[in-house]
Amino acid sequence: MPSSPPRHAPVRPATPPLPPAGGYRLGGPEYRRISVALFAAGLATFALLYSTQPLLPALARDFHLTAGQSALSVSLCTVGLGLALLVAGPVSEVLGRTVLIHASLWSSAVVALLCAVAPSWPVLLGLRALLGITLAGLPAVAVAYLREEVHEDSHAKATGLYIGGTALGGMAGRLVAGGLADLGGWRLALGGIGALALVCAGLARWLLPASRRFVAAPSRPRDLLATTGRLVREPALLALYGIAATMMGAFVAVYNVMGFRLAAAPYALSLGLSGLVFCVYPLGSLSSAYAGRLADRHGRRVVVPVACAVTAVGVVVTLARPLPVVVLGLAVMTVGFFAAHGVASGWVATRAHLGVGGTGQAASLYLFAYYLGSSVFGGVAGTAWGAGGWSPVVLLSLVLVLVGLGLSLALRRMPSLLEPAARSGAA
C-alpha cells in the first residue's frame, strides 16, 4: 500500500527581500529602521568615546594629575579607535558590515562597565585604550553600509542623520557623565554611560536590517594593500582626510580644555553645571542633517567650505569673557563642525565608490585621520592651556580650522567623478 503524502510541506526560513533597485529610499519602513538603528548606535559609540571629557577635572583631582595627563583618558581611547579603524575597514570588506556593527556595540558596552570599576589610573587608561579598539566597528562601516543599502538620492540625508546621532551621543555622554559625577563621582558616571550603551546595542540589534547589497571583496592581503594604496594616492581623498584631521583636532582641543576653563575663575562651575555647555550638541545634530540636504541640492563642494568658515567664527567668539557669549561661540563652532564632518564623511564614501573602490577602507582612513587629529591636538591643547590659558587654545584651533578651509577650497578645483549631466560639484 503506497504511503500517503506528508500533510505539511517543510517550511524554509524566509529570506529577507532584497532592497529595491538602487537601495532603500527616504520615507520607506526599512529606511526608517536604518535611520533609528544607526542613530542609536552612533549615540552609544560617541557617548562612550567622550564620556571622560567632562570628568577630566575630577580625574585630575582624584589621581593627582595635570590637565594634559588627565586628557590621556580621551586621547588613548581615540588612538585605539584610530588604529583599530585601519583593521576594521578592510575586515568589513570581507566579512560584511552588520556583523562588525553588532560585535562592536556589545563588546564596547562591556568594556565601558569595566572602566567604572578600574582600580587605578594605569588600569583605567588601559581599558580606555581597549574601548577605543572595540568601538571601531561602527564608525568603520556605518557610512559604507549606508552607501550600499540606501538609494543615492537619500544617501546624504541618511548620513547626516547618522552623524546627528553621533552629535547627540557626544552630548549625552558629557551631560549624563557630568550629572552623575556630581551625584556619585566619576565611577557612577562611567557606569551610567555603560548602561546606556547596552540599551542602544539592543535597539540596533532589533532594528538594523542585515546587509543585502554587500559584495565581499577578495580577502588576500595583496588585494587589500593594493586598494589601500589607491586610496592614499587619490588627491581628493587625501584632502578629505586632511579636513577630518584638522577640523576634529580643532573641535576636540576646544572641548577638552573647556571643562578646565569653566572650573576656574571667574566661572567656578561644578562638573554638572559645566557639562551643561554640551547642550549645544543638538545643534550639531540638526546642522549635519540640514547640511546633508543642502549638499544634495547645491553640491558638497559648496557646503563644506561654508561649514569650515562657520566653525572658525565660532572658535573666535569663545575668546569672549561673558559666559553666555562663550556658549554662543561653542554653539556656532558645533554647528559648523558637524555640518562639515557630516558632508565630508559621506563625500569620502561616494568618491571611493565612484573612483578607486574600497568604500569601507576609505571610510576607515577618513576616520583614522579624524581620530589622529583628535588624539594629537586634544593633548596639545591641554599643554597650551597650562602654558598660557585660553588664548593659545583658540589660536591652535583657529589655525587648524583655516587649514581645513584651505583644503576644502582646493577640492573645488579637483575634477568630479560624476557624469557631466549630474549636478556640478557633487563628488
Secondary structure as GFF3:
##gff-version 3
##sequence-region A 1 427
A	DSSP	alpha_helix	29	49	.	.	.	ID=ss1
A	DSSP	three_ten_helix	53	55	.	.	.	ID=ss2
A	DSSP	alpha_helix	56	63	.	.	.	ID=ss3
A	DSSP	alpha_helix	67	70	.	.	.	ID=ss4
A	DSSP	alpha_helix	72	95	.	.	.	ID=ss5
A	DSSP	alpha_helix	98	115	.	.	.	ID=ss6
A	DSSP	alpha_helix	121	135	.	.	.	ID=ss7
A	DSSP	alpha_helix	137	149	.	.	.	ID=ss8
A	DSSP	alpha_helix	152	184	.	.	.	ID=ss9
A	DSSP	alpha_helix	186	207	.	.	.	ID=ss10
A	DSSP	alpha_helix	221	231	.	.	.	ID=ss11
A	DSSP	alpha_helix	235	263	.	.	.	ID=ss12
A	DSSP	alpha_helix	271	275	.	.	.	ID=ss13
A	DSSP	three_ten_helix	276	280	.	.	.	ID=ss14
A	DSSP	alpha_helix	281	298	.	.	.	ID=ss15
A	DSSP	alpha_helix	300	317	.	.	.	ID=ss16
A	DSSP	alpha_helix	323	354	.	.	.	ID=ss17
A	DSSP	alpha_helix	359	388	.	.	.	ID=ss18
A	DSSP	alpha_helix	390	411	.	.	.	ID=ss19
###
